[in-house]
């Protein structure tokens, strides 16, 4: 389960770290939590790149929802 008390950038970085080491993804560690705790900071730049590309919502999102989306992502970038 995702810890929503963590900043969005950290949550993304942790997912990227997990994808690298976890046996559930590209890695071979069946118990990757410790490795993720130790390495997620190595994925900060990648996480920020993900946030930057997410700033603009998909075309099918309405303008009022799009404005909320942009504020959410800009806040995540600012707090990253």
Residue pairs with C-beta under 8 A, 6 or more apart in sequence:
2 11
3 11
4 11
6 14
7 76
7 79
7 80
8 51
8 76
8 79
8 80
9 44
9 47
9 48
9 51
9 76
9 77
9 79
9 80
10 40
10 47
10 80
12 43
12 46
12 47
12 50
12 51
13 40
13 41
13 43
13 44
13 46
13 47
14 36
14 40
14 43
16 40
16 43
16 46
16 47
17 35
17 36
17 39
17 40
17 42
17 43
18 24
18 25
18 32
18 36
19 25
19 26
19 27
20 26
20 27
20 39
20 43
21 27
21 28
21 29
21 32
21 35
21 36
21 39
22 29
22 32
22 36
23 29
23 30
23 32
24 32
27 35
29 35
44 80
47 80
48 77
48 80
51 73
51 76
51 77
51 80
52 77
54 73
55 70
55 73
55 74
55 77
56 66
56 70
57 65
57 66
57 69
57 70
61 69
